[in-house]
C-alpha cells in the first residue's frame, strides 16, 4: 500500500513538469450549497486533466531499456493524453488502446501528443487484454490508468497542493473511476489533515466502487452507460481498493441529469468548462445527501476535455 513518502517522491519528480493548478471559489455557489467550496481546477492542468501527474510519474520510473521499447496504455481519453505527453517528454513511444466511443477531442489530442491510437469495441472487447497482448508482442511496458503505485502516488500530488491552497478542509470530494485519483489523494490529505473526510462519487450506472465499498469486496459490473466517460471502468483496482477501504469515508451516487446541472452551474458561476466526470463530485455536494452545512469542502474538477458541441448540447437538453 502506498504511503505519503511515495507521494513526496512524486512531488519531486513532477516539480517543473506539471502545473500547480488554481483553486477557485464562488460566493454564489457557496450560497447555493450552504457551504464554503474550494474547486481544485485540474481542467487547467497540462492535457486539460490530472492524468499527466500519474502518467509521468510512472514512465519516469522505467529503466532506459524499458523506455527504449516504449509503453502501452488503455484509456477512454484523459489517461491516453497523459501517457502520450509523458512519453514524448521522456523520449519514448506510446501506443494507446482507446474505445471506439472515445470523445473525438481526446482522440485527436492523444494523437497530437504523439500517441499511436488503437481502437477497440467498447461493448465486446477487453481493453486490458488488448494492452497486455501488445505489450507482450512488442516488449512495451504497460502504463495502467489507475492500478499502479506510481500512478496513484502521482495523482496524490494534487492533494498536497490542495492542502496548501485550501487548508483545514472538512471534506474533499473526488470523482471515482478505477480509484487511482481518490486513493492517492486520500493518503495525501489524511496525512496532512487527519480530520478531513474523503468522499468519492460515481454516476448511478457506473457504480462498481460504490457496490464494492459497501460489500467489502471488489465487484465487477457490465460496461455502464453514462455521460461521465472517465467512470466507464468495470471494477476498482486490486491496489486502489484496499486504500479506498482504509482512507475513504464514503462513496455516493448521482444521476447523469444531476451531473449536467452541476456542469451548468460551474460554467455559469466559475466561467470554466468541466467535462461530465469532473462535475460529478460537485453534483453530489449539491444533492447533499450527507446534510452538510457550513463546511469547508474541497471539490476536484478533474478535467475539462469535452467536445464543445457536445457540451452545449448537454446543457441545452437539461433545460
C-alpha positions as CSV (number, residue, x, y, z in Angstrom):
1,X,0.0,0.0,0.0
2,X,1.4,3.4,-0.9
3,X,2.3,5.9,1.8
4,X,2.9,9.6,2.0
5,X,6.6,9.2,1.3
6,X,5.7,7.8,-2.2
7,X,3.7,11.0,-2.8
8,X,6.5,13.2,-1.6
9,X,8.8,11.4,-4.1
10,X,6.3,12.0,-6.8
11,X,6.2,15.7,-5.9
12,X,9.9,15.9,-6.6
13,X,9.6,14.1,-9.9
14,X,6.8,16.3,-11.1
15,X,8.2,19.6,-10.0
16,X,8.5,21.8,-13.1
17,X,6.6,19.2,-15.2
18,X,3.0,19.7,-14.1
19,X,1.1,22.9,-13.4
20,X,0.2,23.9,-9.8
21,X,-3.4,24.3,-10.8
22,X,-5.5,27.0,-9.1
23,X,-8.3,26.7,-6.6
24,X,-11.3,28.8,-7.4
25,X,-14.2,29.9,-5.3
26,X,-17.6,31.4,-5.9
27,X,-19.8,33.3,-3.5
28,X,-22.9,32.3,-5.5
29,X,-22.1,28.6,-5.3
30,X,-21.3,28.9,-1.6
31,X,-24.8,30.4,-1.1
32,X,-26.5,27.7,-3.2
33,X,-24.7,24.9,-1.4
34,X,-24.7,26.4,2.1
35,X,-21.0,25.6,2.4
36,X,-17.6,27.1,1.6
37,X,-16.5,25.5,-1.6
38,X,-12.9,25.2,-3.0
39,X,-12.7,24.0,-6.6
40,X,-9.3,22.4,-7.5
41,X,-9.2,23.1,-11.2
42,X,-7.3,20.3,-13.0
43,X,-9.0,21.4,-16.2
44,X,-6.1,23.9,-16.2
45,X,-3.6,21.1,-16.0
46,X,-1.4,20.1,-18.9
47,X,-3.5,17.9,-21.3
48,X,-6.6,19.5,-19.6
49,X,-6.8,16.9,-16.8
50,X,-5.0,15.5,-13.8
51,X,-3.8,12.3,-15.5
52,X,-0.4,13.7,-16.6
53,X,0.6,13.5,-12.9
54,X,0.4,9.8,-12.6
55,X,1.4,9.0,-16.2
56,X,4.6,11.0,-16.0
57,X,5.5,9.6,-12.5
58,X,5.1,6.1,-13.8
59,X,7.0,6.5,-17.1
60,X,9.8,8.3,-15.2
61,X,10.3,5.2,-13.1
62,X,11.1,3.0,-16.1
63,X,14.6,1.8,-16.9
64,X,16.4,3.1,-20.0
65,X,15.8,-0.3,-21.6
66,X,12.1,-0.1,-21.0
67,X,12.0,3.4,-22.3
68,X,13.7,2.3,-25.5
69,X,11.0,-0.3,-26.1
70,X,8.1,2.1,-25.5
71,X,4.9,2.0,-23.5
72,X,1.3,0.9,-24.0
73,X,-1.8,2.2,-22.2
74,X,-5.6,1.8,-22.4
75,X,-7.9,4.7,-21.7
76,X,-11.1,6.4,-22.7
77,X,-9.2,9.7,-23.1
78,X,-7.5,11.6,-20.4
79,X,-5.1,8.9,-19.3
80,X,-4.4,8.4,-23.0
81,X,-3.4,12.0,-23.4
82,X,-1.3,12.0,-20.2
83,X,0.6,8.9,-21.3
84,X,1.2,10.3,-24.8
85,X,2.5,13.6,-23.5
86,X,4.6,12.0,-20.7
87,X,6.1,9.6,-23.3
88,X,7.1,12.5,-25.5
89,X,8.6,14.4,-22.6
90,X,10.6,11.3,-21.6
91,X,11.7,10.4,-25.2
92,X,9.8,7.2,-25.5
93,X,6.9,6.0,-27.8
94,X,3.3,5.4,-26.6
95,X,0.7,3.2,-28.1
96,X,-2.8,3.8,-26.7
97,X,-5.8,1.4,-26.8
98,X,-8.9,3.5,-26.9
99,X,-12.7,2.6,-27.1
100,X,-14.5,3.3,-30.3
101,X,-16.8,5.6,-28.4
102,X,-14.0,7.8,-27.0
103,X,-14.7,11.5,-27.3
104,X,-13.2,12.9,-30.5
105,X,-11.2,15.7,-28.9
106,X,-9.5,13.2,-26.6
107,X,-8.6,11.0,-29.6
108,X,-7.3,14.0,-31.5
109,X,-5.3,15.3,-28.6
110,X,-3.7,11.9,-27.9
111,X,-2.5,11.7,-31.5
112,X,-1.3,15.3,-31.4
113,X,0.9,14.5,-28.4
114,X,2.5,11.7,-30.4
115,X,0.5,8.7,-29.2
116,X,-0.5,5.9,-31.7
117,X,-4.1,5.1,-31.2
118,X,-5.5,1.5,-31.5
119,X,-9.3,1.3,-31.2
120,X,-11.3,-1.5,-29.7
121,X,-15.0,-2.3,-29.4
122,X,-16.1,-1.0,-26.0
123,X,-19.1,-3.3,-25.8
124,X,-17.4,-6.6,-26.7
125,X,-13.7,-6.4,-26.2
126,X,-11.4,-6.3,-23.2
127,X,-9.0,-3.3,-23.3
128,X,-6.7,-4.7,-20.7
129,X,-6.3,-8.0,-22.6
130,X,-5.5,-6.0,-25.8
131,X,-3.0,-3.9,-24.0
132,X,-1.3,-6.9,-22.5
133,X,-1.1,-8.6,-25.9
134,X,0.5,-5.5,-27.4
135,X,3.0,-5.3,-24.5
136,X,3.9,-9.0,-24.9
137,X,4.3,-8.8,-28.7
138,X,6.3,-5.6,-28.8
139,X,8.1,-5.6,-25.5
140,X,6.3,-2.4,-24.3
141,X,5.6,-1.6,-20.6
142,X,2.0,-1.3,-19.6
143,X,1.1,2.1,-18.0
144,X,-2.2,1.3,-16.3
145,X,-4.8,4.1,-15.8
146,X,-5.1,3.6,-12.1
147,X,-4.0,0.2,-10.7
148,X,-0.3,1.1,-10.1
149,X,1.5,2.6,-7.2
150,X,3.4,5.1,-9.2
151,X,0.2,6.2,-10.9
152,X,-1.6,6.5,-7.5
153,X,1.3,8.5,-6.0
154,X,1.5,10.8,-8.9
155,X,-2.2,11.6,-8.7
156,X,-1.7,12.2,-4.9
157,X,0.4,15.3,-5.6
158,X,-2.9,17.1,-6.3
159,X,-3.9,16.6,-2.7
160,X,-0.6,18.1,-1.4
161,X,-1.3,21.3,-3.4
162,X,-5.0,21.4,-2.3
163,X,-4.0,21.1,1.4
164,X,-1.7,24.1,1.0
165,X,-4.2,26.2,-1.1
166,X,-7.2,25.4,1.0
167,X,-6.1,24.4,4.5
168,X,-8.3,22.9,7.2
169,X,-10.9,21.3,4.9
170,X,-13.7,19.4,6.5
171,X,-14.5,17.4,3.3
172,X,-12.8,16.6,0.0
173,X,-15.0,15.2,-2.9
174,X,-13.5,13.3,-5.8
175,X,-14.8,11.6,-8.9
176,X,-14.1,7.9,-8.9
177,X,-13.3,5.7,-11.9
178,X,-10.9,2.9,-11.1
179,X,-9.7,4.6,-7.9
180,X,-6.3,6.0,-8.8
181,X,-7.2,9.6,-8.1
182,X,-9.1,9.1,-4.8
183,X,-6.7,6.6,-3.4
184,X,-3.5,8.6,-3.9
185,X,-5.2,11.8,-2.7
186,X,-6.9,10.2,0.3
187,X,-3.4,9.1,1.5
188,X,-2.0,12.7,0.9
189,X,-4.9,14.6,2.5
190,X,-5.4,12.3,5.5
191,X,-1.6,12.6,6.3
192,X,-1.7,16.4,6.1
193,X,-5.2,16.8,7.7
194,X,-6.2,13.6,9.6
195,X,-9.7,15.0,10.3
196,X,-10.7,15.6,6.7
197,X,-13.4,13.3,5.3
198,X,-12.8,11.9,1.9
199,X,-15.9,11.3,-0.3
200,X,-15.9,9.6,-3.7
201,X,-18.7,10.0,-6.2
202,X,-19.8,7.9,-9.2
203,X,-22.8,8.1,-11.5
204,X,-25.6,5.7,-10.8
205,X,-24.9,3.3,-13.7
206,X,-21.1,3.3,-13.2
207,X,-21.4,2.1,-9.6
208,X,-18.7,-0.5,-9.3
209,X,-16.8,1.2,-6.5
210,X,-20.0,2.1,-4.7
211,X,-21.0,-1.5,-4.7
212,X,-17.5,-2.7,-3.8
213,X,-17.2,-0.2,-0.9
214,X,-20.5,-1.4,0.6
215,X,-19.9,-5.1,0.2
216,X,-16.3,-5.0,1.2
217,X,-15.0,-6.8,-1.9
218,X,-14.3,-5.9,-5.5
219,X,-17.4,-6.1,-7.6
220,X,-17.3,-6.1,-11.4
221,X,-20.1,-4.6,-13.4
222,X,-21.1,-4.7,-17.1
223,X,-20.0,-1.8,-19.3
224,X,-22.1,1.2,-18.0
225,X,-23.8,3.8,-20.0
226,X,-23.1,7.2,-18.6
227,X,-22.1,10.6,-19.9
228,X,-19.1,10.5,-17.5
229,X,-16.7,8.7,-19.8
230,X,-14.0,8.7,-17.1
231,X,-16.2,6.4,-15.0
232,X,-16.7,3.6,-17.5
233,X,-14.4,1.3,-15.6
234,X,-15.8,-2.1,-14.6
235,X,-14.2,-2.5,-11.2
236,X,-11.9,-0.8,-8.8
237,X,-8.2,-1.9,-8.9
238,X,-6.7,-4.5,-6.7
239,X,-4.2,-1.9,-5.5
240,X,-6.6,1.1,-5.3
241,X,-9.4,-0.7,-3.5
242,X,-7.6,-1.5,-0.2
243,X,-6.5,2.2,0.0
244,X,-10.1,3.2,-0.6
245,X,-11.3,0.9,2.2
246,X,-8.7,2.3,4.6
247,X,-8.9,6.0,3.9
248,X,-12.2,6.9,2.1
249,X,-15.2,7.8,4.3
250,X,-18.0,7.2,1.8
251,X,-18.9,6.7,-1.8
252,X,-22.0,8.5,-3.2
253,X,-24.0,8.3,-6.4
254,X,-25.5,10.9,-8.7
255,X,-27.6,10.8,-11.9
256,X,-26.4,12.0,-15.3
257,X,-29.1,14.7,-15.1
258,X,-27.6,15.9,-11.8
259,X,-24.2,16.0,-13.4
260,X,-25.4,18.1,-16.2
261,X,-26.9,20.6,-13.7
262,X,-23.6,20.8,-12.0
263,X,-21.8,21.4,-15.3
264,X,-24.2,24.3,-16.0
265,X,-23.6,25.9,-12.6
266,X,-19.8,25.6,-13.0
267,X,-20.0,27.2,-16.4
268,X,-22.3,30.0,-15.3
269,X,-20.6,30.8,-12.0
270,X,-16.9,29.9,-12.4
271,X,-16.9,30.6,-16.2
272,X,-15.0,27.4,-16.9
273,X,-15.6,24.1,-18.7
274,X,-15.9,20.9,-16.7
275,X,-16.3,17.6,-18.5
276,X,-19.0,15.4,-17.1
277,X,-16.7,13.3,-15.0
278,X,-15.2,16.4,-13.4
279,X,-18.7,17.7,-12.5
280,X,-19.7,14.5,-10.7
281,X,-18.4,15.5,-7.2
282,X,-20.0,18.9,-7.3
283,X,-23.3,17.3,-8.3
284,X,-23.0,15.2,-5.0
285,X,-22.3,18.4,-3.0
286,X,-25.5,20.0,-4.5
287,X,-27.5,16.8,-3.8
288,X,-26.2,16.9,-0.2
289,X,-27.2,13.5,1.0
290,X,-24.8,14.0,3.8
291,X,-26.7,17.1,5.0
292,X,-23.6,19.2,5.0
293,X,-23.9,22.8,6.2
294,X,-21.3,25.5,6.9
295,X,-18.5,23.1,6.0
296,X,-15.2,23.8,4.1
297,X,-15.3,21.5,1.1
298,X,-12.7,20.8,-1.5
299,X,-14.0,19.7,-4.9
300,X,-11.8,18.2,-7.5
301,X,-12.6,19.3,-11.1
302,X,-10.6,16.5,-12.7
303,X,-10.6,17.8,-16.3
304,X,-12.2,19.9,-19.0
305,X,-11.8,17.8,-22.1
306,X,-15.1,17.7,-23.9
307,X,-16.3,18.3,-27.4
308,X,-17.8,21.8,-27.3
309,X,-20.8,20.9,-29.5
310,X,-21.5,18.0,-27.1
311,X,-21.0,20.3,-24.0
312,X,-23.6,22.8,-25.2
313,X,-26.0,20.1,-26.4
314,X,-25.9,18.5,-22.9
315,X,-26.7,21.9,-21.3
316,X,-29.5,22.6,-23.8
317,X,-31.2,19.3,-23.2
318,X,-31.0,19.8,-19.4
319,X,-33.3,22.9,-19.5
